Amino acid sequence: MKPEISKAAPLILASTSRYRAELLGRLKVPFEVVPSGFDETPQPGETPANLAQRLARSKAAAVAAQHPGRWVLGSDQVPAFEGQVFGKPGDRRAAEAQLLACSGKSVVFYTAAALVGGGQVLAQLDTTIVRFRRLTADDVGRYLDAEPAYDAAGSFKVEGLGIALFEAVESSDPTALVGLPLIAVRRLLGEAGYRLP
């Protein structure tokens, strides 16, 4: 028999990302943040889509194990460029290299969400394709001077000036690229019994 999940207790977001917390706040569901501390190292031969899904589920499950009777939301985003995982740059040189490599090309962002609680796992994957315009070294330099997005997957912030780097964005959920697919999350919360608009 599956344990009862309390709706009186706030939802738990298993993430340290302020972007995800800001996005989840839009749904007006009470929640608290509990970092998962889960190892995000890809497994050998793991595809970017599978990596995003595994990490979202694993982060939520790790926190849910410590908080029985609570719903826990986990999410992860993995960008793929030419079939390879594209991580956070960490510094200026890596960001410049990433953005110049993307010039005139497409990057696929896999954003997974998983709601775990009471032995149940509700999950969904969003796929967003970003087509970059042709970028010069000067374009990239001016962008990074204005918005040093070294902590962002893909080296840009779509919610900021990063949108100026694109030719087009193809997605069924505009919030997915920021880091949390709210359309999918609302659906998952509804399946879990939350009353939302």
C-alpha positions in Angstrom: 0.0 0.0 0.0 1.4 3.4 -1.0 1.8 6.0 1.8 -0.7 8.9 1.9 0.7 12.2 0.7 -0.2 15.2 2.7 -1.6 18.2 0.7 -1.2 20.4 3.8 2.5 20.2 3.6 4.2 22.4 1.0 5.5 20.9 -2.2 9.3 20.4 -2.1 11.5 21.7 -5.0 14.7 19.5 -5.2 16.8 22.2 -6.7 19.2 25.0 -5.8 18.4 26.9 -9.0 16.9 30.3 -8.3 15.5 30.3 -11.9 13.5 27.2 -11.1 12.3 28.6 -7.8 11.2 31.8 -9.5 9.4 29.9 -12.3 7.6 27.5 -9.8 6.5 30.6 -7.9 4.3 31.6 -10.8 2.0 28.6 -10.2 1.1 29.9 -6.7 1.7 26.5 -5.1 3.3 26.7 -1.6 6.7 25.1 -1.8 10.1 24.9 -0.1 13.5 24.3 -1.5 15.6 21.3 -0.4 18.8 20.6 -2.4 19.2 17.0 -3.5 23.0 16.9 -3.6 22.7 14.2 -6.2 25.7 13.5 -8.4 25.0 14.8 -11.9 27.8 12.9 -13.7 26.6 11.4 -17.0 26.7 7.6 -17.3 28.7 6.0 -20.1 26.7 6.0 -23.3 23.8 8.0 -21.8 22.0 10.2 -24.3 21.3 13.8 -23.4 17.5 13.2 -23.2 18.0 10.1 -20.9 20.4 12.1 -18.8 17.9 14.9 -18.2 15.2 12.4 -17.3 17.3 10.3 -15.0 18.6 13.4 -13.1 15.2 14.9 -12.7 13.8 11.6 -11.3 16.9 10.9 -9.2 17.0 14.3 -7.6 13.3 14.2 -6.7 13.6 10.6 -5.4 16.7 11.4 -3.2 14.8 14.2 -1.5 11.5 12.2 -1.3 13.4 9.4 0.6 14.2 12.0 3.3 10.6 13.4 3.3 8.1 10.6 3.2 4.5 11.7 2.7 5.5 14.7 0.6 5.5 15.5 -3.1 8.9 16.4 -4.4 9.6 18.1 -7.7 12.9 17.5 -9.5 14.0 19.0 -12.8 17.1 19.0 -15.0 18.1 20.5 -18.3 20.6 19.1 -20.7 21.6 20.9 -23.8 22.9 18.9 -26.7 25.0 20.2 -29.5 25.7 17.9 -32.4 24.6 15.0 -30.2 27.0 15.8 -27.3 26.1 17.2 -23.9 26.8 20.9 -23.7 27.4 22.0 -20.1 27.7 25.2 -18.2 30.8 27.1 -19.4 32.1 28.3 -16.0 34.3 31.0 -17.4 34.6 33.6 -20.2 36.9 31.5 -22.5 34.6 28.5 -22.4 31.5 30.7 -23.0 33.1 32.3 -26.0 34.0 28.9 -27.5 30.4 27.6 -26.9 28.7 30.5 -28.5 31.0 30.7 -31.5 30.6 26.9 -32.1 26.8 27.5 -32.1 26.9 30.3 -34.7 24.4 29.6 -37.4 23.6 26.2 -35.9 21.0 24.6 -33.6 21.2 23.4 -30.0 18.6 21.0 -28.5 17.6 21.5 -24.9 16.0 18.6 -23.0 14.2 19.8 -19.9 12.8 17.1 -17.7 10.4 17.4 -14.7 9.6 14.6 -12.3 7.1 14.6 -9.4 7.9 11.9 -6.8 6.0 10.9 -3.7 4.4 8.0 -2.0 6.1 5.5 -4.3 4.7 7.3 -7.4 6.7 8.9 -10.2 5.0 11.3 -12.6 7.4 12.6 -15.3 7.6 14.5 -18.5 10.3 15.7 -21.0 10.2 18.9 -23.0 12.3 19.4 -26.1 13.3 22.9 -27.2 15.3 23.7 -30.3 17.3 26.9 -30.3 18.6 28.2 -33.7 21.4 30.7 -33.3 21.9 33.5 -35.8 25.4 33.8 -37.3 27.6 35.3 -34.6 31.0 37.0 -34.9 33.6 37.1 -32.2 32.6 40.7 -31.6 28.9 39.8 -31.2 29.9 37.2 -28.6 32.2 39.5 -26.8 29.7 42.3 -26.6 27.0 39.9 -25.3 29.3 38.4 -22.6 30.4 42.0 -21.6 26.7 42.8 -21.0 25.5 39.5 -19.6 28.3 37.1 -18.4 26.2 33.9 -18.5 28.9 31.6 -17.2 26.5 29.7 -14.9 23.9 29.0 -17.7 23.8 26.0 -19.8 24.6 27.0 -23.4 26.3 30.3 -22.2 23.2 32.5 -22.5 20.2 33.6 -20.5 17.0 33.5 -22.7 15.1 35.5 -20.1 17.7 38.3 -20.6 19.8 39.6 -23.4 20.5 36.1 -24.6 17.4 36.2 -26.8 19.3 38.5 -29.1 21.6 35.7 -30.1 18.8 33.6 -31.7 17.3 33.2 -35.1 14.4 31.2 -33.7 13.2 29.0 -30.8 11.0 26.0 -31.4 9.2 24.8 -28.2 5.8 23.8 -26.9 6.6 25.5 -23.6 8.5 28.9 -23.4 9.4 28.4 -19.8 11.3 25.1 -20.5 14.3 26.9 -21.9 14.6 29.0 -18.7 14.9 25.7 -16.7 11.4 24.5 -15.6 8.6 23.5 -18.1 5.6 25.0 -16.3 3.1 23.6 -18.7 4.3 20.1 -17.9 4.7 20.8 -14.2 1.1 22.1 -14.0 -0.1 18.9 -15.6 1.9 16.7 -13.2 0.7 18.6 -10.2 -2.9 18.2 -11.5 -2.3 14.5 -11.8 -1.0 14.5 -8.2 -4.3 16.1 -7.0 -3.3 19.8 -6.7 -6.0 22.2 -7.6 -4.6 24.7 -10.1 -6.2 27.1 -12.6 
